[in-house]
Amino acid sequence: MAEEVSAKPKSSYSSYTAFFFLVNYILGTGFLGIPYVMYHSGIISCTFTLMVITVFNCFGALWIIESMARAYALEKHSEEDSSRRLIDDEKPNYSTIDSKLSNDVRSLSFLSRRKFEITELCGCFFGKNVKLLCLLIVYVQITLASWSFTTVAASTWSSNIPFGNTTTLRQCTPEDFADNVIPTELGCLNSYRLCVGIYGVLVIILSCLELTEQKIIQIIMGLLRFFVVTFMCINSLYAYAVAHGNSHSVGNSVDIGQMNNLPDYNTTLSNANPVFYSFEGWLQAIPIFVYAELMHLGLPSMLEPVADKRNLHRLIVGVFCIMGFIYIFIGITISIRFQGSVAQIATLNWIQFSKEGNPTSLRVMSYIVIFFPSLDVLSAFPLSAIALSNNIYAALTGYDTTELEAVSHSRMKQIVLRLFVSVVPITCAFFVESLVTILRWAGLLGFFVCYFMPIGLQFFSRRMYRLKFVDNWSARYQASTEEVVEENQVEHTNLVYNKPMDTPYSSWFSGKKTLFVTLIYALTAFGFTIAGIVMSSGGSSHANRTHLDMTDIDYGY
């Protein structure tokens, strides 16, 4: 049976499909808070900050790709070395073997279908004990994100689907969720839990599918993301232009009194001046920007099926450039359109446009925008669950999830793990809807995932790679081998390298200087984030909350 499984061709997808997977992973609920924090912290300062964070988050993702390539080359080199020792007694021509070995190491540092999860990379370059710590961080981070995904979907559905108005089941209102761990009124509570159950069934089914089996779903959801974001931006620009530059945007024509009753919403400040700057608000904006571009944990799983891996680094850079532009654009357009009435969750700004009396087309689009976060997390949850289960599987078995023949009942064990990691956050969401306090502190783990882990992996993988291969090459060389690394993988020819520690994905950002600068930046941003949390926690009075309280935003991915 194992032979049949291993002989089955592995399915793959193109770089364009991988782009949508990455977009769906990164473009989660976190970006919905960007317009609010950008307006209340300062548009110009936040634009510059978001650009800087995008660059350093991109560095972290690229270093994970490099570390995977080095781990793969080291593993293949070890296998070749073992084969060489087996034939040592036959006294072969070692110059031929050395040449063959060197070319293999160079060419095989291109990633193949061998997948290294984050926890496995930590084990390779940090050691077993640190690997367990990394697994704990990964588990807590993804579980809390999945938990928030579930509550976002369930609260949105239960508040907008007409369940009626009975004691057993009724449509929830914003007041049911305001300052409550979970809705206290029985009718709303039952509606909320029913939505949790429906959402749970859908995402569990999707989580049990392989990534290549989700291609159509992920592409559709990716296109929906771009469609909704484009509508929000164009609609905001059009409304702002119609206002002819008035100090109050068209968005203020909505019923502000009614919108003040929405959860996580206030209209206290009115900072129309784009050069306005709030230091306290800026401190709390930093983690929101960081988490809005968090996709590092899903990289190994989502990039493994890519057929042509020669341009993975360009794919990563492209995704971050596009996401950075989208975040800045949506932050500026929505914040200048709604100004003092901008909601902490960007889609809530369209809730009044869905009411009767507005044009039908606007009402339809407003409903799509309002429901967008719940549809958004519907495709993000399975990606997170698969990434987490793969990390646990690699840590427990010591094998990659693509090595089906190495572990008995491998596929069944993967399904069980996916069910486990999916059921835990869904079960938690049945009893706790508000994750404000938990996410306020657990969000700090994002800095370890985005920065500290990639920095450590890059540093130690380069050192191990250099110690292993420095004697083989001391100058520039060119490999002329041609080979197909795995089935469905693209042939690599004429690979050029500059240094022994280089991979095909290395560039100017791979050196120690960039690592050092990124480490200083990460420590500084981490310190600022802690300071922001302490400042917001210290000001628990209503006056402080009405100034700026962005800790109520679901960070998510």
Secondary structure, 3 states (H helix, E strand, C coil): CHHHHHHCCCCCECHHHHHHHHHHHHCCCHHHHHHHHHHHHCHHHHHHHHHHHHHHHHHHHHHHHHHHHHHHHHHHHHHHHHHHHHCHHHCCCHHHHHHHHHHHHHHHCCCCCCCCCHHHHHHHHCCHHHHHHHHHHHHHHHHHHHHHHHHHHHHHHHHHCCCCECCCCECCCHHHHCCCCCCCCHHHHHHHHHHHHHHHHHHHHHHCCCHHHHHHHHHHHHHHHHHHHHHHHHHHHHHHHHCCCCCCCHHHHCCHHHHCCCCCCCCCCCCCCCCCCCHHHHHHHHHHHHHHCCCHHHHHHHHCCECCCCCHHHHHHHHHHHHHHHHHHHHHHHHHHHHHHCCCCHHHHHCHHHCCCCCHHHHHHHHHHHHHHHHHHHHHHHHHHHHHHHHHHHHHHCCCCCCHHHCCCHHHHHHHHHHHHHHHHHHHHHHCCCCHHHHHHHCCHHHHHHHHHHHHHHHHHHHHHHHHHCCCCCCCEEECCCECCCCCCCCECCEEECCCCCCCCCCHHHCHHHHHHHHHHHHHHHHHHHHHHHHHHHCCCHHHHHHCCCCCCCCCC
